[in-house]
Amino acid sequence: MPVGGRVVPVPRIVGTAVTLADAEGLASLSMRRLASELSTSTMALYRRVPGKGELVRLMTDGAFGEDPLGPVPPCRRHGSCGRCAGATRGWRTRWAASPGRPRPRRR
């Protein structure tokens, strides 16, 4: 066992981070809170993930990597750019369905 905490696999770290962000919001996610949830030390997490920025990148990769995007049919209105538009619609739909996503600020 490493000094300061047990080794936690990166996929478990990322999965727990996504669960916490969905429940409490991304702004409240911290390495300390995540370490507490995983019953390990904060430094043990930093040995696996360098920081919150990298953790958020891994969370994003995990969320978008769950389902392959697959082919997107051409957009009837815009023709050949339909692939980009279709992929963007898919990402936006997936993002909108996430309960932990940041909400836009009202002006």
C-alpha positions as a printed Julia matrix, in Angstrom:
107×3 Matrix{Float64}:
   0.0    0.0     0.0
   1.43   3.42   -0.9
   2.05   5.92    1.85
  -0.87   8.35    2.24
  -3.59   6.27    0.63
  -4.45   3.33   -1.53
  -4.05   3.13   -5.29
  -7.36   3.82   -7.02
  -7.73   2.98  -10.73
  -8.16   6.04  -12.98
 -11.5    4.8   -14.43
 -12.9    4.59  -10.88
 -11.61   8.09  -10.1
 -13.24   9.47  -13.24
 -16.53   7.61  -12.67
 -16.77   8.85   -9.1
 -15.93  12.41  -10.23
 -18.73  12.3   -12.82
 -21.18  11.03  -10.2
 -20.18  13.83   -7.78
 -20.34  16.51  -10.5
 -23.79  15.3   -11.55
 -25.03  15.36   -7.96
 -23.35  18.53   -6.66
 -22.2   20.46   -9.73
 -18.79  20.75  -11.33
 -17.89  23.88   -9.36
 -18.12  21.96   -6.07
 -15.91  19.1    -7.29
 -12.46  19.16   -5.72
  -9.63  16.67   -5.47
 -10.06  16.69   -1.68
 -13.81  15.95   -1.9
 -13.15  13.23   -4.47
 -10.43  11.65   -2.3
 -12.83  11.6     0.63
 -15.49   9.88   -1.48
 -12.94   7.27   -2.61
 -11.57   6.76    0.95
  -8.03   7.69   -0.05
  -5.71  10.64    0.37
  -5.69  13.68   -1.86
  -2.03  13.06   -2.71
  -2.86   9.5    -3.8
  -5.25  11.03   -6.37
  -2.63  13.52   -7.56
  -0.31  10.59   -8.27
  -2.94   9.22  -10.68
  -4.42  12.48  -12.08
  -2.25  15.65  -12.11
  -5.05  18.08  -11.26
  -8.65  19.15  -11.68
  -8.11  20.34  -15.25
  -6.91  16.92  -16.34
  -9.69  15.29  -14.32
 -12.33  17.35  -16.15
 -10.72  16.41  -19.49
 -10.89  12.73  -18.55
 -14.51  13.15  -17.44
 -15.36  14.77  -20.79
 -13.57  12.05  -22.73
 -15.45   9.44  -20.73
 -18.83  11.06  -21.29
 -18.38  11.45  -25.03
 -16.61   8.15  -25.41
 -19.41   6.02  -23.97
 -21.23   5.68  -27.26
 -19.56   5.85  -30.65
 -20.86   8.77  -32.68
 -21.26   6.69  -35.82
 -22.16   8.09  -39.22
 -24.33  11.18  -39.29
 -26.67  11.56  -42.27
 -26.24  14.72  -44.36
 -28.31  17.66  -43.29
 -31.22  18.22  -45.69
 -30.95  21.97  -45.38
 -27.17  22.4   -45.55
 -26.05  19.42  -47.63
 -22.46  18.35  -47.07
 -21.95  20.23  -43.79
 -24.58  17.97  -42.22
 -21.93  15.79  -40.68
 -20.64  18.68  -38.58
 -24.11  19.92  -37.76
 -25.32  16.42  -36.86
 -22.35  15.74  -34.61
 -22.83  19.1   -32.93
 -26.52  18.35  -32.34
 -25.57  14.99  -30.81
 -22.98  16.52  -28.49
 -25.38  19.29  -27.5
 -28.14  16.78  -26.76
 -25.82  14.7   -24.64
 -24.5   17.77  -22.81
 -28.02  19.08  -22.16
 -29.0   15.72  -20.64
 -26.19  15.85  -18.07
 -27.59  16.96  -14.7
 -24.19  18.32  -13.59
 -23.6   20.64  -16.53
 -23.08  24.33  -15.86
 -26.15  26.44  -16.54
 -25.88  29.56  -18.73
 -25.91  32.84  -16.9
 -28.78  35.2   -17.5
 -27.88  38.69  -18.62
